[in-house]
Amino acid sequence: MVSCFKIQVQAGFDQIDLPINVPTHIIWGVNDPFLSKRLAKESAKRCKDVDVSFIDDATHWVHHEEPEILNYLLLQTLKKRERKVRNM
């Protein structure tokens, strides 16, 4: 996803079409001074199977600022994926 962000910023959102076909969970700090919330939303549109979580009290460094929330979201995502695999 990181390379997709760079391409989207450089080329513009409407100039590229890079589908992401793997399960993806975008976890985004609302107060990120470097990357806008719009980038997360536009990136999510390119994902076939996506969850997006916006963390209100975090910036670009969600994993440092809100590790408990991040860990909770990661565990929930893994449990969701596990249920999907079991039901196949």
Secondary structure by P-SEA (a helix, b strand, c coil): caaaaaaaaacccccbbbbbccbbbbbbccccccccaaaaaaaaaacccbbbbbbcccccccccccaaaaaaaaaaaaaaaaaaaaac
